[in-house]
Amino acid sequence: MKKIFSAFIILLFIASCSTKKEGNMIVKGQIKGLKKGKLYLQKMNDTILVSVDSIVLLGDDNFILSDNIDTPEMYYLTFDGNTTEKRILFFGEKGTITINNRLDEFGINPTITGSKNQEILDKFQKINKRFKGERLDFIKKDFDAKKEGDTEKIAQLEKDYKKMMRRRFLFTANFAISNANSEAAPYIALTELYDASTKLLDTVNNSLSTDVKISKYGKRLNEYLLKIKAEKK
């Protein structure tokens, strides 16, 4: 009888260890072609990237990962092997988020649904892509002008570049303000407007809703503003 009872306890222990606890954010989907390997759900903890969940894939490229999340923030989906430098970056939030991608194109245009903040970030990135293209074009023209020693063209390019950057800053600020009830707004300000004027950052910060102001990136934006204001005194 003792042996039976002991075996029963051991089975209960194994069952409890193997039962995966699900958080309030479920990340699921398919990485086509990833038949073998370990998939990680990661996020930044201060300045360190930490794994919050993982799954070993053996013959099945579908996955389910989870985490308990208090406020929307950026997460990474990575896997082991030779391509660990490739990552899928997405805005995590409560609920179910579905991510679909291919192994040979991992991190390139993944399909992400279920995250409202990600939808807003995707809209911003589509338009911001144009500014990035313009910036690269300016860099090439400036390089060619310097190579030719065309000082007049260099001066004009510098003026045009400053105008383009002002347009980019204004567009980014207006986009953040129009989405002030989304945690994506302070994140966009922190990543795209860090070198903008304090006045512009203040305008974005003051437009944020109460809930967004107390979110992770809302707090960080306010802390960043206080820091740069103190440095200017």
C-alpha positions in Angstrom: 0.0 0.0 0.0 2.9 2.4 0.9 4.4 1.7 -2.6 1.2 2.5 -4.3 0.7 5.7 -2.4 4.3 6.8 -3.1 3.9 6.1 -6.8 0.7 8.1 -6.8 2.5 11.1 -5.1 5.3 10.9 -7.7 2.8 10.9 -10.5 1.0 13.9 -9.1 4.4 15.7 -8.8 5.3 15.0 -12.4 1.9 16.1 -13.6 2.1 19.4 -11.7 5.6 20.1 -13.1 4.6 19.3 -16.6 1.4 21.5 -16.5 2.3 24.8 -18.0 0.9 27.8 -16.3 -0.7 30.3 -18.8 -0.4 34.0 -18.2 -2.8 36.8 -19.1 -1.0 37.2 -22.5 -1.0 34.2 -24.9 1.3 34.3 -27.9 0.6 31.6 -30.4 1.1 30.9 -34.1 3.2 29.1 -36.6 6.8 29.5 -37.8 6.6 27.5 -41.1 9.7 25.3 -41.5 10.8 25.4 -37.8 10.4 21.7 -37.1 13.1 21.4 -34.6 14.5 23.9 -32.1 13.6 26.0 -29.1 11.4 29.1 -29.4 11.8 31.9 -26.8 9.5 34.7 -25.6 11.7 37.5 -24.4 11.5 41.1 -23.1 13.8 43.7 -21.8 14.4 43.8 -18.0 16.2 47.2 -17.5 19.0 46.7 -20.1 19.0 42.9 -20.1 17.0 40.7 -22.5 15.4 37.9 -20.4 13.4 34.9 -21.4 9.9 34.7 -19.8 8.8 31.5 -21.6 10.0 28.9 -24.1 8.9 25.9 -26.0 10.7 23.0 -27.6 9.5 22.2 -31.1 9.9 18.6 -32.4 8.1 18.0 -35.7 5.4 20.7 -35.2 6.0 24.3 -36.2 3.0 25.6 -34.2 3.7 27.2 -30.8 2.0 28.6 -27.7 3.8 30.9 -25.3 2.6 33.1 -22.5 3.5 35.7 -19.9 1.8 37.8 -17.2 1.8 41.4 -18.3 0.8 44.5 -16.3 1.2 47.1 -19.0 1.7 46.8 -22.8 5.4 46.6 -23.8 7.7 45.3 -26.5 8.5 41.6 -26.6 10.8 39.5 -28.8 10.2 36.1 -30.3 13.6 34.3 -31.0 14.9 30.8 -31.5 18.1 28.9 -31.0 20.5 27.8 -33.8 22.5 29.8 -36.3 19.9 32.6 -36.7 19.4 33.8 -33.2 20.3 37.3 -34.3 17.0 37.3 -36.2 14.0 38.3 -34.0 10.4 39.2 -34.2 9.7 42.4 -32.3 6.1 43.0 -31.3 3.9 44.9 -28.9 2.7 42.6 -26.2 -0.6 43.2 -24.3 -3.3 41.2 -22.4 -5.2 38.7 -24.5 -4.3 36.4 -27.4 -1.7 37.5 -30.0 -1.1 35.5 -33.1 2.2 35.6 -34.9 2.8 33.8 -38.2 6.1 33.8 -40.1 8.5 31.5 -42.1 11.8 30.1 -40.9 13.6 31.3 -44.0 12.2 34.8 -43.6 12.2 34.9 -39.8 11.7 38.5 -38.6 10.8 39.8 -42.0 7.2 41.0 -42.3 5.6 38.6 -39.9 1.8 38.6 -39.7 0.8 39.8 -36.2 -2.8 40.1 -35.0 -4.5 40.6 -31.6 -2.5 43.5 -30.4 -4.1 47.0 -30.8 -0.8 48.7 -30.0 1.0 46.6 -32.7 -1.7 47.7 -35.3 -0.9 51.4 -34.4 2.8 50.8 -34.6 2.5 49.1 -38.0 0.6 52.1 -39.3 3.3 54.4 -38.1 6.1 52.3 -39.6 4.5 52.2 -43.1 4.6 56.0 -43.3 7.9 56.3 -41.4 9.5 54.0 -44.0 9.3 56.9 -46.5 11.3 59.2 -44.3 13.9 56.5 -43.8 14.1 56.2 -47.6 14.5 59.9 -48.0 17.2 60.0 -45.3 19.2 57.3 -47.1 18.8 59.2 -50.3 20.2 62.4 -48.6 23.2 60.4 -47.3 24.0 59.1 -50.8 23.7 62.6 -52.4 25.8 64.2 -49.6 28.5 61.5 -50.1 28.6 62.1 -53.9 28.7 65.9 -53.4 31.6 65.7 -51.0 33.4 63.4 -53.3 33.0 65.9 -56.2 33.9 68.8 -53.8 30.6 70.6 -54.7 30.3 73.0 -51.7 27.2 74.7 -53.0 25.4 71.4 -53.4 26.6 70.3 -49.9 25.1 73.4 -48.3 21.8 73.0 -50.2 21.5 69.4 -49.2 22.1 70.3 -45.5 19.2 72.8 -45.7 16.9 70.3 -47.4 17.9 67.6 -44.9 17.0 69.8 -42.0 13.6 70.6 -43.5 13.0 66.9 -44.1 13.8 66.1 -40.4 11.5 68.9 -39.2 8.7 67.3 -41.3 9.5 63.9 -39.9 9.5 65.2 -36.3 6.1 67.0 -36.8 4.6 63.9 -38.5 5.8 61.7 -35.7 4.5 64.0 -33.0 1.1 64.5 -34.6 0.8 60.7 -35.0 1.6 60.1 -31.4 -0.8 62.8 -30.3 -3.6 61.4 -32.5 -3.1 58.0 -30.7 -2.6 59.5 -27.2 -4.8 56.8 -25.7 -2.4 54.1 -26.9 0.8 52.9 -25.2 2.4 52.9 -28.6 2.3 56.7 -28.5 5.0 57.2 -25.8 7.0 54.3 -27.2 7.1 56.0 -30.6 8.1 59.3 -29.0 10.9 57.6 -27.1 12.3 55.8 -30.1 11.7 58.4 -32.8 11.7 61.8 -31.1 14.5 61.4 -28.5 16.5 64.1 -30.4 13.6 66.4 -31.1 13.0 69.6 -29.3 11.9 69.5 -25.6 8.8 71.6 -26.6 7.7 68.9 -29.1 8.3 66.1 -26.6 6.4 68.1 -23.9 3.4 68.4 -26.3 3.3 64.7 -26.9 3.7 63.9 -23.2 0.9 66.3 -22.1 -1.5 64.8 -24.7 -1.3 61.3 -23.3 -4.3 59.9 -21.5 -4.1 59.2 -17.8 -3.9 55.5 -18.2 -1.1 55.8 -20.8 0.9 58.2 -18.6 1.1 55.5 -15.9 2.1 52.8 -18.3 5.7 51.6 -18.7 6.5 53.8 -21.7 4.4 56.7 -20.4 6.5 56.8 -17.2 9.7 56.5 -19.2 8.8 59.4 -21.5 8.1 61.6 -18.5 11.4 60.5 -16.8 13.3 61.2 -20.1 11.8 64.7 -20.3 12.6 65.5 -16.7 16.2 64.4 -17.3 16.8 66.5 -20.4 15.1 69.5 -18.8 17.4 69.2 -15.8 20.5 68.9 -18.1 19.5 72.2 -19.9 19.3 74.2 -16.6 
